[in-house]
Amino acid sequence: MTIAFDHSYARDLPGTYLRVAPDVAPAPRLLVLNRTLADDLGLSLTDAEAAAWFSGAELPPGADPIAQAYAGHQFGGFSPQLGDGRAHLLGEVVTAQGRFDIQLKGSGRTPFSRGGDGKAAIGPMLREYLISEFMAAVGVPTTRSLAVVATGQEIWRETKLPGAVLARVAASHLRVGTFQFFAARGEGDKVKALADYAIARHYPDLAQAENPYLALLDAVIGRQARLIADWMGLGFIHGVMNTDNMAISGETIDYGPCAFMEAYAPGTVFSSIDHQGRYAYANQPLILGWNLARLAETLVPLFDPSQDKAIEIANDRLTGIAPRYRAEWLTVMRRKLGLVGEDDGDAQLADDLMEAIQGSDWTLTFRRLADEATLRPLFDDFKKMEAWLPRWRARAGDGVAERLAQANPAVIPRNHKVEEALTAATDGDMAPFHALLAAIQQPFTETEPYTLPAPTGFGQYVTFCGT
């Protein structure tokens, strides 16, 4: 078949990317193909086409691969030039649901590689496939995984590992860092062009706003506040909430050292490089505001001809982020608690629950709230829950058990199961991966053994970026 690629980013935003072809995979082998997603994109791919086109072995007809430029604050420090150091945007496909990028990740060096090899190992690419497909299954905005192809090439990290390429689908790959790249260079014309492109592609209704650029900031704040609230509701820890990993579309992007919290502890960190806990679970809402402030800085010249007035406008929007996030979080918590409607006491009820469940399994606690017999074993000390549960029952009312089951997943990508699947896949056995994938794609179905926490002795979990 052929893919009806369009190339609006390359066409509309000259000077924001470099044309560069992916490396040729020497012996591509398809590991997994998301046929449902392929169908949604109108792609009737054979396995042979997927293996060749999504590994770099062959360019699909009509592809025009580019590496996008962007900057970013990484762990608080500004890097003025990052860019796609191991990714190639093949082009965009347009469907009834919108325009979508198809990008290869782990497909070789680009001028933005900064000394890296541009490659990826099987494990991290399959991790992104698993986690992004779980996010899609529970309705959280996310990039999607179309395929993972083993390249037949070995790469070196701490040891020799089999290489792979991920084919990723996104509403776009515009990031906060994309705006920062050109703002840092004083290229206001390109910042404006990016903003116009983002509005046309993601927020077309804003084109008629009194100030479309201020409306764009408001819209991104809204989508990101909802997204981070969704993360928090799942116990998801992204691990690298750098500004180059915050998408203007409001999708979760770049699943590196991410993982899901099991025992509830606000300071939970999994990433091996997050030594100070900057991106700990409880800090994610704070980083939301910090990252959005960096976006606002790039857009200030577009808010008003007077710099002082423009800064005042931006600061007004930024002070509203925390209450906006709080409202989104409370919406998530009402849903997770099976509450119908709104009550003035809901915020206190949710806050008090956070105090009561310290150390208990996050996912199972919400899943079992209506069944005290199965809830009690999750706690070393049940006294706070004993005091809290009658208040919740009085507020929740009838039918709450069904609402809990519909709102709270039974299956998440448990860390020990993810590691089991990735280790086996690295050794050539894809069966555990496919079994786990099947379970997380039906997250509200009780599927043993995928509902249970890590066994005693699994140890403290540490994740790595995979670069």
Salt bridges, closest charged atoms under 4 A:
ASP6 OD1 - ARG11 NH1 3.01
ASP6 OD2 - ARG99 NH1 2.66
ASP12 OD1 - ARG11 NE 3.83
ASP23 OD2 - LYS119 NZ 2.80
ASP47 OD1 - ARG35 NH2 2.30
ASP64 OD2 - ARG19 NH2 2.83
GLU92 OE1 - ARG99 NH1 2.70
GLU92 OE2 - ARG201 NH1 3.82
ASP101 OD2 - HIS173 ND1 2.87
ASP101 OD1 - ARG201 NH2 2.69
ASP117 OD2 - ARG157 NH1 2.78
GLU128 OE1 - LYS105 NZ 2.65
GLU128 OE2 - ARG168 NH1 3.05
GLU133 OE1 - ARG144 NH2 2.74
GLU154 OE1 - LYS160 NZ 3.49
GLU187 OE1 - LYS190 NZ 3.09
ASP196 OD2 - LYS192 NZ 3.07
ASP218 OD1 - ARG317 NE 2.83
ASP230 OD1 - ARG335 NH2 3.74
ASP254 OD1 - LYS105 NZ 3.81
ASP254 OD1 - ARG168 NH1 2.74
ASP254 OD2 - ARG175 NH1 2.73
GLU262 OE2 - ARG414 NH1 3.49
GLU297 OE2 - ARG294 NH2 2.68
ASP316 OD2 - ARG317 NH1 3.36
GLU328 OE2 - ARG226 NH1 3.74
ASP346 OD2 - ARG334 NE 2.66
ASP346 OD1 - ARG395 NE 2.71
ASP351 OD2 - ARG326 NH2 2.68
ASP352 OD2 - ARG391 NH2 2.94
ASP361 OD2 - ARG414 NH1 2.74
GLU372 OE2 - ARG376 NE 2.98
GLU372 OE1 - ARG393 NH2 2.87
GLU386 OE2 - ARG376 NH2 2.59
GLU419 OE2 - ARG127 NH2 2.66
GLU420 OE2 - LYS417 NZ 3.50
GLU446 OE2 - ARG367 NE 3.14
